[in-house]
Amino acid sequence: MNAPQATARAWEGTPDWYLDWQGRAVAIIASGPSAKKANVAALRGKMPVIAIKENIELAPWADVAYGCDAAWWRNKLGLPDFRGLKVSWKGDNAHPPADYPDIRRIDITINSDELIFDPTGVVGSGGNSGYQALNLAVQFGANRILLIGFDMHDRSGVHWYGRNRGNGRNNPSQENFRRWRLAFEHAAPKLKARGIEIVNASENSALTCFERRKVEETISHWKV
């Protein structure tokens, strides 16, 4: 998949860098250990991909790199070699650092885990970048979303690459996992009511509110 081009959306107030994925199938790669085992290479050329932070290593050809925390962008020097769309949180204290003007910014409703369909440019928190990326994909117009690495537990490890260490980077607690699951469970019926199909590719995920299907099976089922 080539680097995405910003496409002006039809309704007033939408950021001019928003992508037009209306009616598209989209994959989001999170950091659970199952992501390393998933056949993410099969997605290339089949559907747009959002890679969350470290997962850009699994899919360097992804269309979007998303991460809400400035510490990660600083550690990666703003991903200077990535040619897709870079998105982070406006937030406070220069998130992301002003040194990286090519990173686009969105608002996050820090005190609310509700999915936001309108206005665009603002997404629900959910307490994690995966939830925010899902909300962003919905605002881009996606109507089928494949979740990869959304394990929502640490029984096989915290992340496929190990624990985050130093430089202001944290690791999830059991309370974090619980909040994340509740946010997705609350969002599930609202997504279904809008005709948005969500598939979870993690076979051992603690997130049980979405249908489960492997990457290859989903590509075949969606005929992309």
C-alpha positions in Angstrom: 0.0 0.0 0.0 1.5 3.3 -1.0 1.8 6.2 1.4 -1.7 7.8 1.8 -2.7 11.1 0.4 -4.7 13.5 2.5 -8.2 13.9 1.1 -10.5 16.7 2.0 -13.7 15.2 3.5 -17.2 16.3 2.6 -18.4 17.8 5.8 -17.4 21.0 7.4 -14.8 21.1 10.2 -13.0 17.9 9.2 -9.2 18.3 9.3 -7.8 18.7 5.8 -5.3 15.9 6.4 -8.0 13.3 7.1 -8.0 10.2 4.9 -11.0 9.1 2.9 -11.4 5.4 3.7 -15.2 5.5 3.2 -16.5 2.0 3.0 -13.0 0.4 3.2 -11.7 -2.5 5.2 -8.9 -1.4 7.5 -6.4 -3.2 9.9 -5.0 -1.9 13.1 -1.9 -3.5 14.6 -1.5 -3.2 18.4 1.3 -4.5 20.6 0.0 -7.6 22.2 2.2 -10.7 21.9 -0.2 -12.2 19.3 0.8 -9.5 16.8 4.2 -11.1 16.3 2.5 -14.4 15.3 -0.1 -12.8 13.0 0.6 -12.8 9.3 0.5 -9.0 9.0 2.5 -9.2 5.7 -0.7 -10.6 4.1 -2.3 -7.2 4.6 0.0 -5.4 2.3 -1.8 -4.2 -0.8 -5.1 -5.6 0.6 -6.3 -2.9 2.9 -5.1 0.3 4.7 -3.1 -0.4 7.9 -2.7 1.7 11.0 0.4 0.6 13.0 0.4 1.7 16.7 3.8 2.9 17.8 6.3 0.0 18.0 4.2 -2.0 15.5 5.6 0.0 12.7 8.5 -2.5 12.9 6.0 -5.3 11.9 4.5 -3.2 9.1 7.0 -0.5 8.0 4.8 -0.1 4.9 1.7 0.9 7.0 -0.4 3.8 5.8 -0.6 5.4 9.3 1.6 5.4 12.4 -0.4 6.4 15.5 0.8 7.0 19.1 -0.7 9.3 21.7 2.4 9.7 23.9 5.1 12.2 23.2 7.8 10.1 24.8 7.5 7.4 22.1 7.8 10.0 19.3 10.8 11.6 21.0 12.5 8.2 21.3 11.9 7.5 17.6 13.0 11.0 16.6 9.6 11.5 14.9 10.0 8.5 12.6 11.9 10.5 10.0 12.0 7.6 7.4 8.3 6.8 7.6 6.4 8.1 4.6 2.8 7.5 5.7 0.6 9.6 7.8 1.8 10.3 11.3 -0.8 11.1 14.0 -0.5 11.9 17.7 -2.3 13.7 20.5 -2.4 17.5 20.7 -2.6 17.3 24.5 -0.5 19.4 26.8 3.3 19.9 27.1 3.9 19.8 23.3 2.5 16.4 22.4 4.0 15.5 20.0 7.2 17.7 20.2 7.1 20.8 18.0 10.4 19.5 16.5 8.3 17.2 14.3 5.8 19.4 12.4 4.9 16.6 10.0 3.0 14.8 12.8 -0.7 15.5 12.6 -2.6 16.0 15.8 -6.0 15.1 17.2 -7.8 15.9 20.4 -8.6 13.1 22.9 -11.5 13.2 25.4 -9.2 12.2 28.3 -12.1 11.9 30.8 -14.4 10.0 28.5 -14.1 6.5 26.9 -17.1 7.1 24.5 -16.5 6.6 20.8 -16.9 9.9 18.9 -18.5 9.8 15.5 -18.9 13.6 15.2 -17.2 16.0 15.4 -14.1 14.7 13.6 -10.6 15.5 14.8 -11.6 14.4 18.4 -11.6 10.8 19.5 -12.5 8.9 22.7 -9.7 8.0 25.0 -10.4 4.3 26.0 -7.2 4.7 27.9 -5.1 3.3 25.0 -3.8 4.1 21.5 -5.6 1.1 20.0 -9.0 2.4 21.0 -8.1 5.9 19.7 -6.9 4.4 16.4 -10.1 2.5 16.1 -12.1 5.7 16.6 -9.8 7.5 14.0 -10.4 4.7 11.4 -14.2 5.0 11.9 -13.9 8.8 11.4 -11.9 8.1 8.2 -15.0 6.1 7.0 -13.9 2.5 7.5 -16.8 0.0 7.8 -14.8 -3.1 8.5 -11.9 -3.1 11.0 -9.5 -5.9 11.8 -7.8 -5.8 15.2 -4.4 -7.4 15.5 -2.5 -7.7 18.7 -5.4 -6.6 20.9 -4.7 -9.2 23.6 -5.8 -7.1 26.6 -3.9 -9.2 29.1 -0.3 -10.0 30.0 -0.4 -13.8 30.4 2.0 -14.1 27.4 3.9 -10.9 28.2 3.0 -7.3 28.1 4.1 -6.6 24.5 5.5 -8.7 21.7 8.8 -6.8 22.0 9.0 -7.0 25.8 8.4 -4.3 28.4 8.8 -0.6 27.8 11.8 0.8 29.7 12.8 4.3 30.7 12.3 7.7 29.2 8.8 8.2 30.6 7.3 5.1 28.9 4.9 3.0 31.0 3.6 -0.6 31.0 -0.1 -1.5 31.5 -1.4 -2.8 34.8 -4.3 -5.1 35.3 -6.5 -2.0 36.0 -5.4 -0.6 32.6 -6.4 -3.9 30.9 -9.8 -3.8 32.6 -10.5 -0.3 31.5 -9.5 -1.1 27.9 -11.8 -4.1 27.8 -14.7 -2.1 29.2 -14.2 0.7 26.7 -14.3 -1.7 23.8 -17.2 -3.7 25.2 -19.2 -0.4 25.6 -18.3 0.6 22.0 -19.2 -2.8 20.4 -23.0 -2.3 20.2 -22.7 1.2 18.9 -20.3 0.1 16.1 -22.7 -2.7 15.2 -25.7 -0.3 15.1 -23.8 1.7 12.5 -23.0 -1.3 10.4 -19.3 -1.3 11.3 -17.9 -4.8 11.4 -15.1 -5.5 13.9 -13.0 -8.6 13.8 -10.4 -9.6 16.5 -7.5 -11.6 15.1 -6.1 -12.5 18.5 -7.1 -16.1 19.3 -6.3 -15.8 23.0 -7.6 -12.2 23.5 -9.4 -11.3 26.7 -11.5 -9.0 24.5 -14.6 -11.1 23.8 -17.1 -8.6 22.3 -16.0 -9.0 18.7 -16.0 -12.0 16.3 -12.6 -13.7 16.0 -11.0 -14.6 12.8 -7.4 -15.0 11.6 -5.8 -12.4 9.2 -5.9 -14.7 6.2 -9.5 -15.8 6.9 -10.6 -12.2 7.2 -9.0 -11.1 4.0 -10.8 -14.0 2.2 -14.1 -13.3 4.0 -14.0 -9.6 3.1 -12.9 -10.3 -0.4 -10.2 -7.6 -0.4 
